[in-house]
Amino acid sequence: MAEDRPILWTPGAERAAATRMARYIAWLEENRGLQFDDYQQLWDWSVRDLDGFWTSIVEFCDLPISGWREVLPERKMPGADWFPGAETNLAAPLLRFAEERPEAPALVCQSETFGRVELTWRELADRVGALQASLKEMGVGQGDRVVAVLPNTPDAIIAIYATVGLGAIWSLCSPDMGFSAILDRFRQIEPKVLIAQDGYVHAGRTQDKRAVLDDLAAGLPSLEHKIIVPVVGDGAGWSDWGEMLSRRQAPEARMVPFSHPLWVVYSSGTTGNPKPIVHGHGGVMVEGAKQALHQDTGPDDRFCWLTSSGWIMWNTQVNSLNQGAMVALHDGAANHPDMLEVWRMVAREKLTYFGAGAAFYQACLKAGARPGAELDLSSLRALGSTGSPLSQEGYDWIYSEVKSDVWLAPISGGTDFAGAFVLGNPMMPVRAGEMQCRALGNAVRSFDEEGRELTGEVGELVCTEPLPSMPLFFWGDEDGSRLHDSYFDTYPGVWRHGDWIEITEEGGAVIYGRSDATINRRGLRLGSSEIYRAVEALDEVLDSLVIDLEFLGRESFMVLFVVPKQGPLDSALRDRINLSIRNGVSARFLPDEIVEITDVPRTLSGKKLEVPVKKLLLGHDPEKVVNRDSMANPESFDQFITYAEGRRDLAT
């Protein structure tokens, strides 16, 4: 209900009129003769006239895409063929900005390993050209795979531009991922070249990855070349990164078909072999440009998204560079020496846009951080959030402790299509706990089990029309069955994303968590995020995980795992937790058991691992329900194994 989600911020008329979204709407009126009374009308047009909408993005954003015969010959999912005949390259904007703004800053990186590094557009382009010369000497060409194990530093940005500019295919993993997780990803795509950093500093401690990288290279028989960024060793047996950048050659962006494979990204891989998802140059380019309208980012911005290199949000940094924004990279522990460290970078670099996972904001809230009171955040005008739903308390903390006049625009999307389904609009008000709108061009709807559209009710998040950035295919999925079964097996021809969503009467959206981790108490279903909001609002609770074991018609058994902020979980705290759930949600959703834990298991992108824990408690093999190498904190899973062993009755 709207009254439960009060308006926290509204843009002034002057601010709204100065946004890229406002300029786009004016462009549509002048160049297409289109007029819209409100955003809902604009969105309706964008999902009905797909040809008109996506060509308007290409033209308004002046994207380097040319030569198409038509936009979308057939509306179908999967298998939509976008802009047949068109050519482009995701690296082309780099060449443009290096020519137009050579001395302007392109990248700033604050790294625990390397300190502060800054590159201009010219310097970035020169290093990309040098690496391309080295890769060509190694025989890298169109369609070859170049993989990397690099942190979030300029080296990773240089490497992706160099790779995709040659028409080769890029894939990246974070150095903090486990050996098996990286190997399970890379060996599926048979790379020719591996680029890696042999160590890094995190939270003040040096991590030596040389042995892991040697084992990784040995496990990839397709490798022909290995390039090392030396930090802790001399790189013996590997080609030296510094030498690779010593060449002098102008960078290039070879034109490739619109749907030429760009990169391979992976599902979270909590169980089984990770899905190797292939996106195309053109689809990522137009989706990224469209998203920049919603983020209101462009050449005048200084942009940062707090991300590891193993998360799809890392890739959005390239999209922001391609809009001409300066991008600030953070390489290190976000909580070292304290929760203000990242905010110090925001202030020091005068960032205009900062984004992070919801878990980061919640951790700042719990730590009592007050960045707005202690730092100069006068340049900051926009904040983003994703990874998991941001609680209303998180919204309140941002407006009280970060900045009262800031546009907060959480988003929800996914690795699967390298984009966002619901996100922000700088011309609209911000409501607590709610995302402002559905993305232009994205036919996002809420469906019930029979495929009927819902408004003002919680249902499955679906997309009923194709998107240019949807996967081209899964690597090795010859008949397309794995792709089909991942998204299209529930509603034929309709993308099912796996989230619970409510589309509000005003056109906003609320995400309630994963639909495969639903709580079902005597016929009443609820997203886990509502439980988390009630429980984690308590000062004494640092984190929580709720699991409902209702299945096959058995009576629901709901267990709530809690990380206390201080001291043990005693009966008084249990009573306060139950009271908070009773008052904030419903007595129907009081847990059957409340259990103390030390840490909530999370993916590398910060999502709570509800489904693997649920499978474990239902009696599944602990070794098969989760891939620990894909976890941010693998040791946290042991306490759930112990709990499951002590409660075997839950699985019977």
Secondary structure, DSSP 8 states (H G I E B T S, - for coil): -GGGS-EEE---HHHHHTSHHHHHHHHHHHHH----SSHHHHHHHHHH-HHHHHHHHHHHTT-S-B--S-S-SS--SS----STT-EE-TTHHHHHHHHHSTTSEEEEEEETTTEEEEEEHHHHHHHHHHHHHHHHHTT--TT-EEEEE--SSHHHHHHHHHHHHTT-EEEEE-TTS-HHHHHHHHTTT--SEEEEESEEEETTEEEE-HHHHHHHHHT-TT--EEEEE-SSS--TTSEEHHHHTT---------EETTSEEEEEE---SSSS--EEEEEHHHHHHHHHHHHHHHT--TT-EEEE---TTSHHHHHHHHHHTTT-EEEEEES-TTSS-TTHHHHHHHHTT-SEEEEEHHHHHHHHHHT--HHHHS--TT--EEEEESS---HHHHHHIIIII-TT-EEEE-EEEGGGTEEEEE--TTS-EETT-B-EE-TT--EEEE-TTS-EESSSEEEEEE-S--TTS-SEETT-TTSHHHHHHHSSSSTTSEEEEEEEEE-TTS-EEEEEEGGG-EEETTEEE-HHHHHHHHHTSTTEEEEEEEE---TT----EEEEEEESSS---HHHHHHHHHHHHHHT-GGG--SEEEE-S---BBTTS-B-HHHHHHHHTT--HHHH--GGGBSSGGGGHHHHHHHHHTGGGG-
